[in-house]
Amino acid sequence: METKSIHIKILCLLVGFIAISCSPESNSFVSKGYHNLTARDNAYFLARERMKQVDKKIEEARLDDYNKVIHVLALPDTNKLKAQQQLLEDIFKKASLPIQKHKNSKWVDDCYILVGKVKFYKGEWPQAIETYKYVNSKSKDIDARHEAIIHLMRLFLTAPNFDYVNSVNYFLKKEKMNSSNQREYLLTRAQYFIMQERYKEALKDLETARPLIKKKDVKSRVHFIIGQIHQLQNNDKDSYKNYKAVLKHNPPYELSFYTRLYMAQVTNLSKSSDKKRIEKYFKKLLKDLKNQEYKDKIYYEMAKFEFKQGHLPGTIEYLQKSVAASTGNNYQKASSYLMLAEIHYEKLQDFETSKLYYDSTIALMDKKDKRYRLIAARQEVLQEFVTQLRIIQKEDSLLKLASMDSITLAKHIDKVIDKEKEDLKKAEAREKALAAKNASNNNNNGGGSTTGGGESSWHYYNEASITRGKTEFAKRWGQRKLEDNWRRSTKEAAQDNMDEKENQAIDSAAVALESKEKQEKEAKVDKTKYYKEIPFSDEAKAASSLKVENALYNVGKIYDQKLDEKGNAIKSFETHLTRFPTSKLKSEVLYFLYLLYKEKPDPKFETYASLLHEEFPNSIYSKLIRNPNYMAETRETSQHINGLYRDAYNLYKAERFFDADSAIKAIRIAYKENDIEDKLQLLEILIIGQTKNALIYKGKLEEFIANQKESVLLPKAKELLASTEEYIKLASAGGKSLNEDQVKYKTDIKDKPHMFIVAVHGKNLKHAKIVNALTKYNGEHYKPGEIQTEVVQLNDTLNLISIKTLADKSGGMIYYTQIKNFQPFQSETKNLKYDLFVITEENFSLFNRSKKLESYLNFFEEHYKK
């Protein structure tokens, strides 16, 4: 009994000693141990584990564009982390506790790094930067300092600000780090090099980092990127070796799929049997049900394989299949459209089709892509080119019709009408046959009902109806993935900033095709419409011929200056000389041909020089050929250049911006050395101010001020910059988007055909009664079929009822005034919110693109009602 009592006393003494030792009031060594233990195993542990959850969310939200070298790191998108705000706040609170209550703990630095990451992920970058810098300057732990600076480097990569990344890298590359920090630093720097497309340097860092990587998924990704870089460098052997290494680490299915796909690309194809084996492999991938969502990519790779073999038809076919198979991957769809655009541009020189594919590319492409600006510029040039080309085609066709005698012309128009009727009948017959076939198939399957005529009575068995429905859906909603809540525009998405594009992106080629089909179905028997545009009088023929003359000249300039198609430019200018030998533009055309042939070089340039000297001996172009320094030596030249500049400026004032821009380029071609370059540059910037958004305009003004420090126009440029900055400030404060191009409506409206519009505000409205009221009025004042009524949904809350076509501005305003006072129309709209206006068909196209009702109503108020 006594022994037991002694044991109890000893146990009590030990417990008391432990309690005293662990209390904060004990000696400093024990106190530090207490703080270390409490900080690590309580608040820091929980904060760290929750941060792992956030990092996992960032990784899951990663969307890779496998048509380029993929990124090493999953850089955070602060917009997609909004759903994690509560979790980030919790991490911040827990990580702050050791900083406040355990200041002498060795885990304080780690907590500061977590706090920095929270600020980083919340988009509070200045605070995050200060936190990382604090750790680097105050911490005694060299490893913590290195870790903080690596996170700082990643923040600058996310911004991105490559100058700051480079500064951080300059500091870190001199440091000696532990294996963990060394690995993260190398991966971060590799990411930096990849983003700058410095693949040789990225490859070196990835190879060095690879042995330090422990996680299988990270190691497989690094092997894949190394394989991609080797493939870019045409080092197929090492590429294949690394792709094979990816599969050894059991990667996620998507990475595994692309690895197998790319392994096929780098396989040696020395024999025809090898090619067949690859083709067989592609078909096997297509059949695999697991690859349904990757069909667009498979077809794209099949297209690249065909292109490598030099088979353009097969390439185009597979690219079109890739586009059709695409559901949610806009990166891939944009790449397929881009390849189609480039093939039609570079290989086939079918610029009209190329333009449609470039339109679709731009609609889907990520604006952060380095190629975006170059592609957008080419698309804009093709728009100009196609416009001029269509003028030539249209006016030539009309002139050909005008040259026919009345009997031949009547027969020709009858043939056109008969063909349109026949095409319409064939289209209807195809629809009926498809409907009957589907109905028959449905009966064989034991489901659905049919009518007595054998056509499907259910809309969803009619393929023609389904096709039309898909097109209408795409026009209204964009290319949306089949999933829950597909209407919601604010839902969290894994794609990088692609939702907005999906709402807006429309396949231009599909829309053009739909428009063509619609025109065929609306063909009328009324012959008069076919005669309206034909230029029968000498005056009309001369006007039509002048349009062709100017357009052909513009086509030659676009070929030469913007498309760099010198051969086609020569053909266009020589055609111009043949067709219009007495043209006022002849001296310029001869000079262009002189320059083009001299550049080749081709002795034919002497022929055009002789013609220019012979026919226009006193022209500025002839004098320039004789004396290249003529401009600098002659006052007449300077006066002439200033005269050309005034002409360009007058075109700008007349809002003929394309012509003004072309005039500026013509001055530069004719006078490569001139003393008004600053005036030309500022006029170009003014044109940009009228045709582009305010941010682009501001950037060009800043560039002018930086480069033209001696110009007398500098004060004017600074004045323009100050007013632009004030506008941007006010617009931003008012919530206006500055990234949207400004709408510039055409003011030449007097004699143009017009439309009357009823813009009805609200959701789920029934328009039948309003349309009936308008139809009643039309029946009382117009012949049957003379004008048409159409309902268009502009957006969720605005519907347009259009009446077209009214003869001119005066006719449009008469219709506008009478409808306002038409009692049946007033009755049907008395409880609705609506706006009425008239608009030219050309301006309606601009309005439909911008969808800015208030902007056009202001234009209507100023140009129609005043």
GUZA-142017 format. One record per atom (N, C-alpha, C): x, y, z negated. Coordinates in steps of 0.1 Angstrom, whole numbers, plus 5000, padded with zeros to 4 digits. Layout:
! GUZA-142017
XYZ...
***
This chain:
! GUZA-142017
500849885000500050005000500950125000501950124992502850234991503650255004504050145011504750155024503850215034502550175034501550235044501450385042501450425030501250575027502550645032503650585031504850655036504850665051504350565058504250565073503350675077502250695070501250795073501850935072502650955061503251085059504351115070505051015074506051035084505451075097504251005101503551035113503051175113502551215101501951355100503051455102504251435097505351525099505851535113505851415121506151415135505151495143503851475140502851555148503051695145503251735133503451875130504651935137505751855137506951905144506751925159505951835165505651845180504851965182503851995173502952105175503752235174504652245164505452365162506352385175506952275179507852285191507152335203505952295205505252325218504552465217504552525205503852655204504652765210503952875215504652985221505553055212505353045198506153115188507453045185507652925191508852855188510052915196511252845195512452905202512252915217513052995223512953035237512952915247513852815244513952695252512652625253512052595241510852525240509652605246509752745244508752835249508652825264509852825271509952815285509352685291509652575283509152445287507652445286507052505276505652515274504952595286505552705289505052785300505152715314506252645316506452575328505352465330505152395319504252285319502752335321502452435313501052495314500752555327501752625333501552695346501352595357502252495357502252395368501052305368500752245356499752145356498352195354498152325353496752375352496452465365496652595363496152685374496952665387498252645387499052635399498652505407498552395399498152265405496852285413495852335406494552355412494552445424495252555423495352655435496052585446497152505444497852445454496952345462496252265454495352155460494252225469493752335464492652405472493252465484494452515483495152565495495352465506495552335501495752225511494452205519493252225512491952215519491852325529492252445526492152555536493152525548494352475545495252445556494752335565494052245559493452135566492352185576491552285571490552355579491152425591492252485589492952555600493452455610493952345605494452245614493252185622492152165616490952105623490352205633490552335631490052435640490952455652492152395652493052415663492452365676492652445686492152405700493352425709493852315714495052315722494752325737495552405744495452405759496552315764496152195768497152095772497652125786497152225793497752265806498952345804499252385792500552455789501252375778502452425775503152365763502352395751501852295743501052325732501852385720501152445711501852505699502252405689503352435682503852355671502952375659502652495656501952535643500452565646499652545637498152585638498152725631498252825639498252965633496752995630496553065618495153085614494453195622493153175624492253275630491453325618491653455614490953505602489453515604488953525617487553525620486953385616487653275619487153145616487353105602488053185594488253155580487253225571486253295577485253365569484453275560484253145565483453055557484253005545485553025545486452985534486753095524486053205525486353325516486153285501485153215498484953185483486053095478486452995486487552905482488852985481489153085490490353165490490353255477489153305474489053385461489353305449488953175449489153085438490653065437491353035448492753015449493553135443493053255447493653375443493653395428492453365422492253375408493153275400493153155405493953055398495453075399495853125411497353155413497753275405496853365402497153485395497353455380496753355375496853325360498253305355499053215362500453205357501253325358500953415368501653535370501353635358500153625353499753715342500153655328499953525326500053465313501353385311502053355321503253265320504353325328504653455325505653535333507053475334507453405323508753345323508753205329507653155335507653025341508353025354508952905357509552895370508652875382507252865379506252845389505652985393506053085388505553215391505753255406507053225411507353255425506453175434506153045431505252965439503853025439503453075427502153135427502053265435503053335435503153455444503053425458503653315462503653265476502153225480501453155470500053125473499253245474499453345466498753475466498953545480500253535485500553595498499753515509499653385508498953305518497453345518496953365506495453405505495253535512496153635510496053765516496253745531497153665535497453635549496153575556495553475550494453415556493153495556493053595546491953685546492053805555493253805562493453915571493954045564494254035552494854155544496354145545496854175558498254155561499154245554498854375552499854465545500154415531499054365524499254315510500054185510499754095521500453975522501954005524502254095533503654135536504354185524503754265516504354315504504554205494503654105493503853995484505053915487505153885500506353805505507653875503507554005505508854085503509154095488508154095480508454105465509153975461508653855466509253735462510753735467510953775479512353775484513253865477512753985472513654075465513754045450512753985444512753975429513053835424512753735432512953595428514453555426514753475416516053425414516153285420515053235425515053095431515253115446516453075452516753095466515753025475515352905470514352825479513052895480512552955469511353035469511453155479512653225478512853335487512753295501513453185505513353135519511953105523511253035514509852995517508953115520509153225512508353345514508653405527509953415531510353475544509853395556509753265554509253175565507753205567507053225556505653255557505453395563506353485560506353625566506553615581507453525585507653505599506453455607505753365600504453305606503353415607503353505597502353605597502653695610503853735612504253815624503953745637504053605637503753535649502253535651501453535641499953535642499553675647500253785644499853915647499453945662500253905672501753875671502554005672503654005665504654115667506054055668506454035680507653965682508954035678508854165678510054245673510254215658509154215650509354175636509754035634509153945642509653805642511153795644511553865654513053855657513853915646513354015639514154075627514253975616513053905613513053805602513953685606513953645619514753535624516253575622516553695625517953735624518553725610517653745600518053725586518153575582517053495586517053365582518053275588518453295601519353205607520753205601521053305592522353305585522253235572521053195568520853145554521052985555521552935543521652795541520452745533519652655539518352625532518252475529517352445520517152305517516352245528516252105529515752035540514352075543513452095533512052135535511952265542512652365537512652505543513252505556514352425558515052425571514052365582513352265578512352205587511252305591510652375581509652475584510152595592511352635589511952745596512152705611512752585613512952545627511652525635510652475629509352465635508752595638508852695629508352825631509152895642510452885642511152945653510852885667510652755667510252685679508952735684508052765675506752825679506952955685507853035679508153175685508753155699509653065701510253045714509153005725508252915720507252865729506352975733505953055724505053175727505653265737507053275737507753355746508153285759507753155759508153075771509653055772510353055761511853035761512052885756511652795766511552655763512852585760513952635766515252565763515652585749515452705743515752735729514752655720513552655724512552575716512852435715513352375726513652235726514852205717515752285716516952275707516452265692515552365688515052365675514252245671513452205681512552085678513351955677514351945685515251825683515951825670516351945665517051955652516051925641514851975642513851955631513251815631513251745642512551615642513051515631514251495629514651405618514251445604513951575602513551625589512051605586511251575597509751565596509351425590508551435580508051305574506651265578505751365580504351335583504251285598503551175599503451115612502851195623501751265619501051355629501851465634502651525625503551635629504651585638505151465634506251405642505751375656504551315657504051275670503751405679503351515672503051635680504451695685505451685676506751745681507351655692507151525692507651445703506851485716505551505714504751545726505251675732505551775724505951905729507351885736508251805729509551785735509351715749508451625750508051555763507551655773506751755769506251855778507351945783508251985774509352075779510251995789510551875786511451795795510651785808509351765808508651755820508651885829508551995822508652125828510052145835511052085829512452095834512751985844511751905848511851795858512751685853512851675840513651565833512651455829512151385839511151285837511551175828512851135828513251025820513151055805513651165801513551205787512151235783511351295792509951325790509251195787509451095795508750965793509150905780510450915776510950855764510250925752510051055752509351115741507851095740507251085752505751045752505550905746506550825749506450685744506550685729507450775724507650785709506450845702505650925709504350975703503450855699503350765708502450655706502850565694504150565691504650475680504150525667503850655666503450715653501950715651501150645660499750635658499050765657499150855668498650985667497150995668496551115665495051125667494751095682493451055684493051005697493251105708492951235706493151335716494651345721495551345711496951355715497351225721496851115717497150985723496650985738495451035740494851035754495751125763496151245759496951325767498351275769498851205759500151145760500151035771499150945771499050845781498850905795498051015796497851085808499151135814499951205806501151265810502251165813502151045806503150945809503050895824501750905829501550865843502150965852502251085848502851195857504351175858504951135848506451125848506950985851506050895855506450765859507050775873508150705875508850705888507950645899507650725910506750685921507550655934508550575933509350545944508650455955507650375951507050285960505550315961504950275972503550295974502750225964503250105959502550035949502550105936503550195933503550275921502350375922502150435933501050535935499750465933499550345939498350275937498050245922499150215915499050175901498650305893499150415896498750545889497250575892496850555905495450585909494550485901494950365900494150265893494050305878495150355873495250395859494250515856494250605865493250725864491850675864491550575873490150525874489750445861490750385855490550315843490150405832490950525831490650625821489250675823488750695835487450755838486350655833486650525834485550435830485450415815486550445808486550425793485550525787484550475780483550555774484150655764485250625758485850715748486350845754486550835767487150955774486051035781484851025778483751105784484051255784484451295772484651445770485951495776486751395781488051435787487951415802486851395808486751365822487251485831486951605826487451725833488951725834489551685823491051685823491551575832490951455832491351345840491351385855490151445859490051485873491051585877491351675867492351785870493751715872494051615864495351555866495351475879494251415883494151345896494351445907493751565905493951675916495451715917496151725905497551755906498351645913497951525910498651405916498451415931497151445936496951455950497751565956497751685949498451795954499951765956500551695946501951655947502251565959501151495963501351405976501051485988500651615987500351695998498951686004498051625996496651596001495651705996495551816004494651925999493251885998492651816007491151786006490851705993491751605990491551525978491751615966492751705966492951795955491751875952491151935963489952025961488851945956488651825961487551735957487651705942488851675937488951635923488851765914489251875919489151995911487652035909486852015920485452045919484751945910485251825909484651725900485051765886486251815884486751865871485851975865485552065874484652175870483252125866482752035875481351985872481351895859482451835856482451745844482751825831483151945833483552025821482252065812482352045799481252075790481552175780482652165773482952255762484352315763485252255771486652305771486852405782486652535778486852645788488252665792489252625784490652625788490852545801490252425800490452335812489652385824488452435821487552475832488252595839488852685832489452805837490652755846491452655841492552605848492152545861491052465861490552405874490152515884489452615879489052725888490252795893491252815885492452895889493152815900493252685898493952605909493252605922491852605921491052615933491252745940491252855931491452985937492853005944493852945937495252965943495352885956494752765956494852685969494152755980492952805978492252885989492953015992493653065983494353195985495653165993496553075987497853065992497952956004497252846003497352746013496352756024495052786021494052796031493852936036494253036028493953176032492553206034491653136027490253156027489953256015490153386018490053476007488753496001487653486009486353496004486053395993486353265997486053155987487053175975488253215978489253235967488753335957488153445962487553545954486553495944485653405949484653345941485253265929486253185933486953105922487653195913488253305917488953395908487953465899486753495904485653545895485353455884485253325887484953225877486053205867487253215872488453205863488553315853488353435858488353555849487253545839486053495842484953495833485253395822486053295824486353195814487653205807488653275813489953275808490153355796491053305787491353375775492153505778491653625774492253745778493653765771493953675762495353685756496353605764495853535774496753455783497653555791498953525791499853615798499553635813498853535819498553545833497353625836496553655825495253715827495353845835496253935832496354065839496654055854497553965856497953935870496853875878496153785872494953725879493853825881493653905871492554005872492854105883494154135884494554235895494354175908494654045910494453975923492953965926492153935916490753925917490154065922490654175916490154305920490554335934491754305938492254325952491354245962491054115958490254035967488854095968488354155957487054225958487054335969488054415968488254515979488354455993489154355994489354286006488054226012487354156004486154086008485054196012485054306005484054416009484354466023485654486026486054536039485754436050486054306046485854196056484354176059483554196049482054176052481554296060482154416059481754526067481954496082483154436084483554406098482654296103482354186096481554086100480054126103479554206094478154256095478054346107478954446108478754546119479054486133480054396133480254326146479054246151478454176141477254096144476054186149475954296143474854396147475154456160476354486163476754546176476554436187476854316184476654206194475154196197474254206187472854196189472354316197472954436194472454556201472854556216473854476219474354466233473454376242472554296235471654206242470454276248469954226260468754286265467554246256466454316257465354296248464754146248464754086260464253946261465153846254466453866257467453776250467453796235467353926231467353956217466153896210464953906216463753846211463853696209464453636220464653486219465553446208466653526207467653506196466953516182466153616180465553636167464553526165463853476176462853366174463653236170464853226176465653106172466053116157466453236153466853256139465653216130464453266133463253246125462953096125462953036137462652886138463652806129464952846130465952776122465652786107465352916103465052936089463852856084462752846093461652766090461952616089462852576098463252436098464052396086464952496082465752466070464852466058463852546058462952546046462152426045461752376057460952246057461852126053463052126057464052026053464252026038464452146033464652156019463452106011462252146015461052096008460951946010461251896022461151746024462151676015463351726013464351666004463851665990463251775986462751775972461651675970460751665980459651565979460151425979461151395987461751265988462451225975463151325969463851305956462851275945461751355946460751345935460051205936459751165949459051035951460050925947461250935950462250835947462350815931462450935925462550925910461250875904460150905910458850855904458750705906459250655918459250515921460150445911461350505909462350445899461750435885461050545882460450545869459350435867458550415878457550315877458150175876459250155883459950025882460550005868460850115862461350095848460250095838458950105842457850085833457550215825457950335830457750455823457350565832456550665826456250785834454950765842454450865847453250865856453450935869452750895879452850955892451551005897451651095907450451145914450051055925448951085931448451005943449451015954450051125956451051145967452351085965452551015954453850945952454951035946454651165943455651245937455651235922456851265916456851265901456051375896455151345886454351445880455051505868456151445864456851495852458151575857458251695852459251785856460651725855460951655845462251605842462651485850461751435859462151335869462451395883462351525884462451595897463851655897464851595905466251645905466351785909465551825919465651965924465252065913464152025906463752115894464852115884465452005881466551995871467652085875468052075888469152155893468852305892467652345896467252485894467352525879466852435871466752465857468152485851469052405855470452415850471052545854470852595866471352715871470752835863469452835861468752935853469352945839469452815833470052815820471352875819472252835829473652895829473653045830472753095838472653245840472253315827471353245819470853305807471753285795472153155794472853115781474353095783474853075796476253035798476452885797477652845798477952695798478052655783476952605778476952565764476952415762477652375751477752235748476452185742476152065745474952005740475151965725474552045716474752025702473652095694473652075681472652145672472952295672471852375671471952515669472752585680472452535693473252585704472952735707471752785702471352925705472153015697472652975685473153065675474553115680474653255681475853315686476853335675476453325662477453355651477953235644477653115649478052995642479552975643480152915633481652885633481952795644482952815652483352735663484852695662485152585668486552545669487352615680486552655690487252725701487752865697488852895703489553025700488853135708487853205702487253325708486653295721485953165722485453135735483853145736483153155724481753155724481253275733481853385731481353505739481453475754482653415757482853385771481753285776481453185768480453085772479153155775478753255767477453325769477553405782478653445787478753535798479153465811479953355809480653295821479553225830479553265843478653205853479453165864479253045869479952995881479653085893480553165898480253255909479853175921480553065924480252985936478852935935478452885923477052835921476052935923476253055918475353165919475153215933476353215941476253255955475453155963475653025959474952915966473452925963473052955950471652965946471053085954471753195955471253315962470953285976471853205982471653175996470453085998470252995989469052905990467752985988467853085978466653165976466253245988467353305995467053386007466353296018466853176019466253086029464753056026464453036013463053006010462153126011462753246011461953366012461853426026462253346036462253386050460853416054460653526060459353576065459253566080458053556085457853556100457853696106457753796097457753936102459053966110458953986123460054016131460654146129459854246125460354386124461654396115461654306104462754326095464154286102464054206112465254166119465754276129464954376132465354486141465754606133465454616121465754746113467154786114468154696111469554736110470254736123469754686134470454676147470654816152471854856156472154996161471855006176470655046179470255056193470655186200470655296193471055426199472555436199472955526208474455546210475055596197474255686190474755746177474955636167473955546166473955436157475155336160475355316173476455226177477855286173477955416176479155486172479455476157478355496149478555496135478955356130478355246136478655116133480055076137480455126149481855096154482855166145482555286140483455366131483655286118482655226113482755146101483755026103483554966115484554856118485954906119486155016125487455076127488155106114487455166105487955206092488255076083487254986084487354866076488554776081488754766094489854696099491254756095491254886095492454956091492754926076491654936068491754906053492254756051491754666059492154526058493554516060494154576071495554576073496354626062495954736056496654796044496654706032495454646030495354556018496254436020496254376033497154266036498654306033498954426037500354466036500754506022499954596016500354656003499954575991498854505991498354445979498354285979498254225991498254085992499654035996500454126001501854086006501753986017500753996026500553906037500953986050502253996052502854076063502354026077502253896079501853846092500353876095499553866084498153896086497954056088498854126081498754276083499054316097500054246103500454276117499254246126498654126124497454086132496354186131496054236119494954326117495254456124496454516123496854636129496854626144497354516149497454496164495954476170495154416162493754406166493054546166493454626157492954766156493354846168494654826173495154896185494354856197494054726198493354666210491954716210491254706199489854746199489554896199490454966193490255116191491455196196491755186209492955256215492955406213491855466211491755616210491455656195491655566186491355596172492155716166491555786157492355896151493355836141493255716138494255646129495355586137495455596150496355526158497855556154498155686152499555716148499955646135499055636126499355566113499555416115498655356124498655216127500055186134500455266143501755246150502855246140502855346131503855356121503955236112502755186107502655066099503354946107503054926120503554816128505054836129505554956131506954986132507654936119507154976108507754936095507654786093506554726096506354586093507354496102507454536115508354456124509854486120510154606116511554636112511954566099510954546090511254466078511454326081510954266092511054116094512454066095513454116102513354216113512954146126512354226135511954186148512154296158512854276169513054386179511854456183510654396181509454466186509154596179509854626168509654746161510054866170511054846179511454946188510354986198509554886202508354906211507355006204507054976191506155066185506755206182508055206180508655336178508555416191508755356202508655426215507255466218506255386215504855426217504555546208505055546196504755656187505355786192506655776197507255896202506555946215506155846223505455886236504155956234503255896225501855936224501756046213502556036203502456136192503856196188504456266198505856316195505956416184504856486181504956586170504356536157503956416157503356356144504456346134504056346121504956336110505656196111504856096116505455956116506555946126506356006138507356006148508656076143508456186136509656266131510356186120509556106112510156026102511055916108510655866119511455756125512755816131512655936137513855996142514856046131514256086120515056146109514456096096514955996090514455946077514556046066515456146067515556256057514656376060513856356070513056476075512256536064511656456055510856506045511556606036512756566032513556656023514056776030514156776044514756886051513756986056512456946057511557026064510357076054510157196054509057256046507757206052507657186064506357136071505957006064506956916062506656786056506056806042506756896035506256916021504856966021504557066030503157116031502257006035502656916045501856816049501456716038502556686030502356586019501356646009501456776006500556845997499156846003499056866016497756856022497156716021497956616022497456476020497056456006497856515997497456505983496156575980495956695986494656765984493456675989493756616001492656526006492356415996493456355990493256245981492456295968492856415964492156475952490656505955490356555967489056585971488156455971488856345976488156215976487856175961488756195952488556175938487356255933487356385936486256465931484956425937484956365949483656315955483356185950484056135940483855995934484055885943484855905954485255795963486655745958486555675947487755635940488655545947488055445954488855345962489555415973488855505980489555585991490655675986490355735974491455825969492655735965492455625959493555535956494355495968493655455979494255415991495055535997494455655996495155776002496555795994496555775981497755785973498755685978498355565980499355455984499855485998498955546007499455576020500455686020500355786011501355886010502655826006502655735996503855675991504555596002503755526010504355446021504955536032504255636035504755726046505955816041505955846028506955936022507555866009508455776011508955705999509655805990510255905996510856005988510056135989509556185978508756305978508856385965508456505965508556585954507256605946506356525949505056535941504656405935505656325931505356195925504556205912504856315904504156335892502656365894502456435905501056475908500256345913500956265921500356135925500056045913501056035904500855955892499655995884499556125881498456175873497156165880497056175893495856155900495456005899496355915900496155775898495555745885496055815874495555795861494155855859493855965866492556015866491555915872491955855883491055755889490855635879491955595872491755485862490755535851490855665847489955715837488455705842488255705855486855695860486455545863487355455864487055315868487455215858488255245848488655155838488155205824488455125814488055165800489055265794488555325783489355435777490655395772490855265767492055215762493155205772492755165784493755155796494155295800493155385801493355525804494355585795494155565782495055625771496455575773496655445775497955385777498655435789497955465800498555515812499055665810498255745802498655875799499855875790499955785780501155785772502355745780502155655789503355615798503755735806502855815812503155925820503956025811503456055799504156155791505556105787505755975785507055925782508055935794507555915806508455905818508556035825507656125824507656245832507856375823509056365815509256475805509556605811509956615824510356735831509156795839508056725840506956765849506256885843505856965853504957085849503557045845503256915848501956865845501856805831503056805823503056745810502056805800501956935800500956995790499456945794499156935807497856885811497656745806498656655808498656515804498456505789499156585781498956585767497556625762497056725770495656775767494656665769494856595781493956475784494056365774495356345769495556235759494856275746494956395742494356435729492856425730492156465741490756445742490356305743491156215749490856075750490956015736491956045729492155995715490956035706490456155708489256195700488056115704487956095717486756015722486855875717488055815717488155675712487855675697488255775690487955775675486455785673485755875680484355885678483555765683484055705694483355585699483555465689484755455684484955345674484155365662484055495657483255515645481755485648481355505660479955475664479655335668480655255667480455105669480555075684480955165693480955145707482255055711481954955719483054875724483854945735485154965732486055035742486654935752486454805750487054715759486154685772484954735772484054725783484354835793484354795806484554895816483454985816483655115819482655215820481855195832480555215832479655205843479655335851480055335863479955455872478955435883477755485880476655465890476955555902476555505914476655585926475655695927476155815931475255925931474755955945475255875955474655895969473455805969472255865965471055785963469855825972469955945978468856005985468155915995468855856004468355786015468455636014468855586002469155446000467755375996467655245999466455165995466455165979465255165973465055175959464255065954464355035941463454945933462855025922461654985919460955035907460954935896461354975884461554885873460654915861459954815855459354825842460154745832460854815823461654745813460854725800460454605797459554575786460354525774460254585763460954545751460154455742460854355736460154255727460454115731460154025722460353885724459053815728459153695735458053605738456853685744457053775753456053845759455453775772454153795774453553735786453353855796453953835808453953945817452953935828452153835828451153805839450253925841449753985830448754095831449354215837450654245833451354365838451554345853452054225857452254195871451054205879449854155873448554165880448154305883448454395873448154535874448954595886450254565886451154615897450754555910450354435910449954365923448654435928447754465919446554535923446854675930447754745924448154875929448754855943449654755944450354725957449454685967448354605964447354565973446554685979446454785971445654905976446555005984447854995983448755095990449755036000449854896000450854836009450254716016450954686027450554566035450954446028450254326029450754206023452154166026452954136016454354096019455254216021454754336021455654446024456654476013456154466000457054475989456854355980457854325971457854205963457954235948457354155940457454165925458254055920459154085910459953975904460154015889460153905881460353915866461753865863462553945856463953905853464153925838464653825831464953845816466353885815466554015811467854075810468654025797467854015786468453945774467253905765467553865753466453805745465353905742465554035742464554125739464254225750464654205762464354295773464154225785462954245791462554185804462254295814462654265827462554365837461454305847460554395851459554365862459954455873460454405884460954485895459954485907459854595914459154615926460154655937460254585947461154615958460554575972460954635983461954745984461154875988461454985981460855115984461855185993461355266002462155326013463355406009463155496000464155585996463855645982464655745978464455805965463155875964462655945974461356005974460255905972460355795980459355695979459355625965460555615960460555555946459955645936460155775936459655865926458055875928457555865940456155875943455555745936456155635938455655505932455655525916456755575911456955595897455855685891455555795897454555885893453155825893452855755904451455705905451255585896452255505894452055385884451855435870452555545866452355605853450955635850450255685861448855735859447855625864448255505867447355405872446755335860445355355859444655315847444855165844444755065853444954925849446254905843447354975848448654955843448755015828448155125826448055185813447355095803446355035807445554945798446354825794447154765803447854645800449154675792449654795792450854825785450654925773449454945769449255045758449855005745449954875742450454835729451954785730452554815741453954765744454954885744456154845740457254945742457954915755458055015764458554995777459155125783460055105793460655225800460355205815460155315822460055305836461155385843461655325854462655405862462755345876463355425885463655375898465155365900465655285908467155255909467455205923468555245929468955185941469455045939469354965950469754825948471254815945472054905950473554905947473754935932473055035927473155065912472554965903471454895908470954785900471954675898472754645908473854545907474754585895475154715895476054765884475354755870474054795870473254785858473054645853472854555862472654415858473954355852475154405856476354355851476654415837476254545835476554615823475554585812474254575817473054555808472954665798473354785801473254905793472154985797470954965791469755035796469855185793470255215781470355355777471255435787472355375791473255445800472555475813471855375818471155405831470055505829469255505818468155595816468755735816469955755810470555895810470855935825471355845833471655865847470355905854469255825852467955845858467455985854467556025842467056155837467756265845469056245847469856355853469756365868469656245875469656245889468256235896467256205888465956185894464856285889464956315876463856385870464156535868465456575870465756725869465456795882
***
